[in-house]
Amino acid sequence: MSCWAERAGAVIWPIVSAGEKAGTPPRDILKQIDSAYPFGPRDYHPYKVWLSVRREAQKRLGLTTQPRLPRDSGPLFGGQS
């Protein structure tokens, strides 16, 4: 696990645990997670790692995540490539 993932997990997982114990609705727990972002600007590698740990929390809370499209998913506007 990377340093960024450990730091993100140290923020996210206590929020998830406390919210579950208190019976907080999952969407409200997710809002608390979003407001607790600790790494400054939401850019670059630290933010990507934060989103990865956040997705793990979403799964644990039973919230669905949208599947990612592959980078080479074809032409954008339906034309021939």
C-alpha positions in Angstrom: 0.0 0.0 0.0 1.3 3.4 -0.9 1.9 6.3 1.5 -1.0 8.2 -0.1 -3.3 5.2 0.3 -2.4 4.8 3.9 -3.1 8.5 4.6 -6.4 8.3 2.7 -7.5 5.2 4.5 -6.6 6.8 7.9 -9.2 9.5 7.1 -11.8 7.5 5.2 -12.2 4.3 7.3 -12.8 5.9 10.7 -15.6 8.0 9.0 -17.1 4.8 7.5 -16.9 2.9 10.8 -18.4 5.8 12.9 -21.2 6.3 10.3 -22.1 2.6 10.3 -22.2 2.4 14.1 -24.3 5.5 14.3 -26.7 4.3 11.6 -25.9 7.2 9.2 -27.3 6.7 5.7 -24.5 5.7 3.3 -24.9 8.8 1.1 -24.4 11.0 4.1 -21.3 9.0 5.1 -20.0 9.6 1.5 -20.6 13.3 1.9 -18.6 13.3 5.1 -15.8 11.5 3.3 -15.8 14.1 0.5 -15.7 17.0 3.0 -12.7 15.4 4.8 -10.3 15.4 1.8 -6.9 16.2 3.3 -4.5 16.7 0.4 -5.1 20.2 -0.8 -6.0 20.7 -4.4 -7.9 17.8 -5.9 -5.3 17.1 -8.6 -2.7 14.6 -9.6 -1.7 11.3 -7.9 -2.9 12.0 -4.3 -6.4 12.7 -5.6 -6.5 9.6 -7.8 -5.4 7.5 -4.8 -8.1 9.2 -2.6 -10.7 8.3 -5.2 -9.5 4.7 -5.3 -9.9 4.3 -1.5 -13.2 6.2 -1.7 -14.5 3.6 -4.2 -13.6 0.8 -1.8 -15.6 2.6 0.9 -18.5 3.0 -1.6 -18.5 -0.8 -2.1 -18.4 -1.5 1.6 -21.4 0.9 2.1 -23.3 -0.9 -0.7 -23.3 2.1 -3.0 -22.8 1.3 -6.7 -20.0 2.9 -8.7 -20.2 3.5 -12.4 -18.0 1.3 -14.4 -15.1 3.0 -16.1 -14.9 2.9 -19.9 -11.7 1.6 -21.4 -9.5 4.5 -22.7 -9.7 3.1 -26.2 -13.5 2.8 -26.3 -13.8 3.8 -30.0 -14.7 7.1 -31.7 -16.4 9.7 -29.6 -19.1 10.7 -32.0 -19.9 7.5 -33.8 -17.8 8.0 -36.9 -15.3 5.6 -38.3 -11.8 5.7 -36.8 
